[in-house]
Amino acid sequence: MWKWLKIVEAHTSTRLYPLMAFKGTELVALYPVFIQKKGFVSVAFSPPSHSYLLYLGPVIAQYDSMKQDKKESIYLHLQEEINRYLFSVLGCKYFRVRSSPGIYDSRPLMWTGFIVEPQYTYRINLSLGVDQIWNRFDRKLRVDLNKAKKEQVDVKQGGLEDLLFIADSLSRRFREQGFTPKNYVAYLTDLYHAFHPENLKIFVAYHNGERIGGMVSLCFKRIMYLWIGISKSDNPGLSPNDLVQWEAIQWACHNGFDFYEEMDGGVRRLRGFKAKYNPDLEIWYSAVKYSSSFYQWIENVSRLKRR
């Protein structure tokens, strides 16, 4: 985790503050925060923008096994101290945190002045086993997967060249839609060299010797994440990205993972692609806090100008 955060720092024009909370000499929480200077103003993020990170936020030791009263007390006190340090000591004017799934309580954020929005992601419970997971898929998805295999779409694990192919395919799609995508080549290359193949895996679909689909997955603490994937295939009648994801799910099942996450269930246009795997919905939170109503007004005006 530390190595990943340092790579993020190097590619996002931010400074990493790996904040730690102690109770006496006992470490009770980690709270990675990235500080960015915008002119004379300091702003804080967890995670920072343009980092391909969906969420980050606090990590509280033994949180799942705590009694509810202790969960609330520690989280609330932690958030109060983090806010005090960022706003009073570092002089930040804005703090955006996106908490990870598993911390279901957003009240410590609301109670300390954050504007909180619920967000969602999809998870498949791999303890069900490959056969039961397959049976839970939408019927049309199963038909499409079988057709892709019949048409001899082949899925293999890939390397750096395949990772950059996937990233370029996404950038090309964004340009077709009128957007100017950020160049992530150097960032993704550094992550690849640091984490492939143990924590970063690439699955690529081939047809007639050509790459026609693919995805990049992350593996951490018995969860496999669909992180980056190629947008809709240009090959009519084939479903290479569905087959890629199915092969990744099977790989995760056979290698002892507990969950497979289709990251971010909050994008409406992707709902149909992700929901047909019949995953479970998991909640996380995006929250922002301002040092004053004046800076909140400035941020709102900036957002209107960007539209």
KEBA-389686 format. One line per 4 residues: number of its first residue (from 1); their letters; for each residue x, y, z of C-alpha. Coordinates in nm, 3 decimals, always signed. Layout:
BEGIN
NUM	A	X/Y/Z  ...;
//
This chain:
BEGIN
1	MWKW	+0.000/+0.000/+0.000  +0.280/+0.243/+0.090  +0.454/+0.190/-0.244  +0.128/+0.254/-0.432;
5	LKIV	+0.063/+0.577/-0.240  +0.413/+0.706/-0.314  +0.363/+0.638/-0.687  +0.031/+0.826/-0.669;
9	EAHT	+0.209/+1.118/-0.500  +0.473/+1.129/-0.774  +0.214/+1.149/-1.054  -0.056/+1.379/-0.910;
13	STRL	+0.130/+1.698/-0.810  +0.037/+1.633/-0.448  +0.217/+1.569/-0.120  +0.130/+1.255/+0.073;
17	YPLM	+0.051/+1.284/+0.442  +0.022/+0.928/+0.580  -0.159/+1.035/+0.896  -0.158/+0.789/+1.186;
21	AFKG	-0.379/+0.791/+1.494  -0.260/+0.643/+1.823  -0.426/+0.561/+2.152  -0.130/+0.577/+2.384;
25	TELV	+0.129/+0.372/+2.198  -0.130/+0.165/+2.009  -0.187/+0.245/+1.642  -0.564/+0.259/+1.593;
29	ALYP	-0.602/+0.407/+1.242  -0.429/+0.514/+0.922  -0.564/+0.801/+0.715  -0.370/+0.870/+0.392;
33	VFIQ	-0.430/+1.226/+0.274  -0.286/+1.408/-0.027  -0.236/+1.786/-0.011  -0.235/+1.997/-0.324;
37	KKGF	-0.151/+2.364/-0.365  -0.382/+2.564/-0.588  -0.225/+2.907/-0.596  -0.212/+3.017/-0.233;
41	VSVA	-0.478/+2.769/-0.127  -0.417/+2.418/+0.011  -0.674/+2.147/-0.055  -0.681/+1.789/+0.074;
45	FSPP	-0.794/+1.465/-0.089  -0.822/+1.100/+0.004  -0.775/+0.985/-0.272  -0.651/+1.261/-0.507;
49	SHSY	-0.804/+1.333/-0.845  -0.653/+1.179/-1.162  -0.516/+0.878/-0.974  -0.751/+0.605/-1.101;
53	LLYL	-0.847/+0.550/-0.736  -1.217/+0.522/-0.662  -1.193/+0.543/-0.285  -0.938/+0.550/-0.002;
57	GPVI	-1.018/+0.720/+0.329  -0.951/+0.584/+0.678  -0.836/+0.236/+0.773  -0.938/+0.160/+1.132;
61	AQYD	-0.769/-0.133/+1.304  -1.003/-0.419/+1.401  -1.303/-0.213/+1.291  -1.518/-0.509/+1.183;
65	SMKQ	-1.484/-0.686/+1.519  -1.557/-0.382/+1.738  -1.879/-0.329/+1.929  -2.094/-0.055/+1.781;
69	DKKE	-2.027/+0.197/+2.057  -1.651/+0.163/+2.011  -1.681/+0.186/+1.632  -1.869/+0.514/+1.659;
73	SIYL	-1.643/+0.662/+1.927  -1.316/+0.584/+1.750  -1.435/+0.690/+1.405  -1.587/+1.015/+1.534;
77	HLQE	-1.280/+1.108/+1.739  -1.051/+1.014/+1.450  -1.240/+1.235/+1.206  -1.241/+1.527/+1.449;
81	EINR	-0.862/+1.505/+1.489  -0.800/+1.467/+1.115  -1.018/+1.771/+1.046  -0.839/+1.974/+1.312;
85	YLFS	-0.498/+1.887/+1.168  -0.592/+1.958/+0.807  -0.790/+2.278/+0.860  -0.626/+2.432/+1.169;
89	VLGC	-0.266/+2.313/+1.143  -0.215/+2.283/+0.765  -0.465/+2.556/+0.675  -0.657/+2.355/+0.415;
93	KYFR	-0.968/+2.517/+0.270  -1.128/+2.200/+0.136  -1.115/+1.827/+0.211  -1.268/+1.553/-0.003;
97	VRSS	-1.270/+1.199/+0.129  -1.410/+0.888/-0.037  -1.440/+0.612/+0.219  -1.405/+0.248/+0.121;
101	PGIY	-1.681/-0.016/+0.136  -1.705/-0.181/+0.476  -1.730/+0.147/+0.666  -2.106/+0.177/+0.643;
105	DSRP	-2.145/+0.461/+0.892  -2.132/+0.807/+0.735  -2.246/+0.990/+1.047  -1.896/+1.077/+1.179;
109	LMWT	-1.845/+1.265/+0.853  -2.184/+1.440/+0.872  -2.142/+1.516/+1.243  -1.810/+1.692/+1.172;
113	GFIV	-1.941/+1.916/+0.895  -1.910/+1.716/+0.574  -2.159/+1.714/+0.289  -2.203/+1.341/+0.228;
117	EPQY	-2.325/+1.158/-0.082  -2.379/+0.780/-0.091  -2.200/+0.594/-0.370  -2.212/+0.229/-0.473;
121	TYRI	-2.002/-0.054/-0.605  -2.076/-0.416/-0.702  -1.930/-0.727/-0.537  -1.967/-1.096/-0.622;
125	NLSL	-1.934/-1.340/-0.332  -1.687/-1.600/-0.458  -1.762/-1.843/-0.175  -2.067/-1.945/-0.380;
129	GVDQ	-1.836/-2.133/-0.615  -1.795/-2.112/-0.992  -2.104/-2.317/-1.080  -2.346/-2.121/-0.862;
133	IWNR	-2.198/-1.787/-0.972  -2.252/-1.895/-1.335  -2.613/-1.995/-1.263  -2.684/-1.655/-1.110;
137	FDRK	-2.579/-1.469/-1.427  -2.845/-1.317/-1.651  -2.953/-1.576/-1.910  -2.850/-1.359/-2.207;
141	LRVD	-2.506/-1.312/-2.051  -2.460/-1.689/-2.033  -2.566/-1.718/-2.399  -2.318/-1.445/-2.499;
145	LNKA	-2.035/-1.609/-2.306  -2.097/-1.944/-2.471  -2.113/-1.776/-2.813  -1.780/-1.599/-2.754;
149	KKEQ	-1.617/-1.932/-2.670  -1.777/-2.096/-2.975  -1.640/-1.817/-3.195  -1.296/-1.899/-3.051;
153	VDVK	-1.241/-1.581/-2.852  -0.939/-1.666/-2.638  -0.849/-1.498/-2.308  -0.488/-1.483/-2.188;
157	QGGL	-0.303/-1.303/-1.912  -0.097/-1.015/-2.047  +0.191/-0.781/-1.974  +0.287/-0.416/-1.995;
161	EDLL	+0.217/-0.386/-2.368  -0.136/-0.514/-2.308  -0.187/-0.273/-2.018  -0.092/+0.022/-2.239;
165	FIAD	-0.315/-0.114/-2.518  -0.612/-0.111/-2.278  -0.529/+0.241/-2.157  -0.493/+0.367/-2.515;
169	SLSR	-0.827/+0.211/-2.613  -0.998/+0.399/-2.331  -0.829/+0.726/-2.424  -0.933/+0.683/-2.787;
173	RFRE	-1.293/+0.628/-2.682  -1.287/+0.943/-2.468  -1.150/+1.147/-2.759  -1.428/+1.013/-2.983;
177	QGFT	-1.675/+1.144/-2.725  -1.518/+1.491/-2.733  -1.311/+1.470/-2.413  -0.940/+1.532/-2.368;
181	PKNY	-0.809/+1.240/-2.160  -0.513/+1.264/-1.924  -0.201/+1.073/-2.027  -0.163/+0.791/-1.774;
185	VAYL	+0.116/+0.597/-1.950  +0.399/+0.683/-1.708  +0.175/+0.632/-1.404  +0.044/+0.294/-1.519;
189	TDLY	+0.394/+0.183/-1.618  +0.526/+0.258/-1.269  +0.235/+0.072/-1.111  +0.292/-0.224/-1.342;
193	HAFH	+0.659/-0.255/-1.251  +0.580/-0.225/-0.880  +0.283/-0.462/-0.855  +0.266/-0.701/-1.151;
197	PENL	+0.197/-0.991/-1.138  +0.106/-1.048/-0.772  -0.124/-0.749/-0.713  -0.194/-0.632/-1.068;
201	KIFV	-0.316/-0.869/-1.338  -0.408/-0.811/-1.701  -0.657/-1.025/-1.895  -0.677/-0.984/-2.274;
205	AYHN	-0.922/-1.127/-2.528  -0.796/-1.232/-2.870  -0.987/-1.320/-3.186  -0.812/-1.427/-3.506;
209	GERI	-0.483/-1.323/-3.347  -0.594/-0.966/-3.268  -0.664/-0.806/-2.929  -1.032/-0.714/-2.910;
213	GGMV	-1.093/-0.676/-2.536  -0.929/-0.665/-2.199  -0.922/-0.554/-1.839  -0.678/-0.470/-1.562;
217	SLCF	-0.753/-0.613/-1.219  -0.614/-0.545/-0.873  -0.566/-0.816/-0.611  -0.550/-0.716/-0.246;
221	KRIM	-0.653/-0.887/+0.078  -0.852/-1.166/-0.087  -1.052/-0.930/-0.310  -1.003/-0.904/-0.687;
225	YLWI	-1.111/-0.571/-0.839  -1.213/-0.494/-1.195  -1.007/-0.173/-1.214  -0.968/-0.067/-1.577;
229	GISK	-1.149/-0.219/-1.872  -1.182/-0.157/-2.244  -1.507/+0.013/-2.339  -1.766/-0.158/-2.560;
233	SDNP	-1.618/-0.384/-2.828  -1.632/-0.288/-3.195  -1.681/-0.652/-3.291  -2.054/-0.708/-3.356;
237	GLSP	-2.194/-1.036/-3.231  -1.909/-1.101/-2.988  -1.881/-1.020/-2.617  -1.506/-1.025/-2.550;
241	NDLV	-1.518/-0.809/-2.239  -1.783/-1.027/-2.081  -1.564/-1.331/-2.144  -1.259/-1.150/-2.007;
245	QWEA	-1.444/-1.072/-1.686  -1.578/-1.427/-1.654  -1.226/-1.567/-1.692  -1.104/-1.324/-1.421;
249	IQWA	-1.387/-1.430/-1.187  -1.299/-1.797/-1.239  -0.930/-1.724/-1.178  -1.017/-1.546/-0.852;
253	CHNG	-1.236/-1.837/-0.740  -0.964/-2.092/-0.808  -0.699/-1.885/-0.629  -0.868/-1.840/-0.293;
257	FDFY	-1.022/-1.493/-0.323  -1.335/-1.409/-0.122  -1.488/-1.141/-0.344  -1.472/-1.004/-0.696;
261	EEMD	-1.558/-0.635/-0.722  -1.684/-0.461/-1.033  -1.566/-0.122/-0.914  -1.815/+0.166/-0.919;
265	GGVR	-2.183/+0.085/-0.959  -2.278/+0.452/-0.969  -2.230/+0.513/-1.342  -2.570/+0.472/-1.505;
269	RLRG	-2.445/+0.389/-1.854  -2.242/+0.096/-1.712  -2.520/-0.040/-1.495  -2.644/-0.287/-1.755;
273	FKAK	-2.298/-0.432/-1.816  -2.220/-0.483/-1.447  -2.559/-0.574/-1.298  -2.612/-0.870/-1.533;
277	YNPD	-2.353/-1.064/-1.330  -2.602/-1.048/-1.040  -2.357/-0.895/-0.790  -2.436/-0.758/-0.446;
281	LEIW	-2.455/-0.382/-0.399  -2.203/-0.228/-0.155  -2.214/+0.130/-0.028  -1.935/+0.381/+0.018;
285	YSAV	-1.938/+0.759/+0.066  -1.805/+1.067/-0.106  -1.784/+1.359/+0.136  -1.655/+1.717/+0.121;
289	KYSS	-1.588/+1.975/+0.390  -1.497/+2.342/+0.348  -1.317/+2.570/+0.591  -1.592/+2.829/+0.541;
293	SFYQ	-1.902/+2.902/+0.333  -1.691/+3.145/+0.128  -1.469/+2.864/-0.007  -1.775/+2.649/-0.068;
297	WIEN	-1.917/+2.931/-0.282  -1.589/+2.956/-0.478  -1.594/+2.582/-0.546  -1.956/+2.596/-0.666;
301	VSRL	-1.874/+2.881/-0.905  -1.572/+2.686/-1.038  -1.788/+2.383/-1.105  -2.038/+2.591/-1.300;
305	KRR	-1.758/+2.735/-1.515  -1.627/+2.382/-1.593  -1.967/+2.268/-1.728;
//
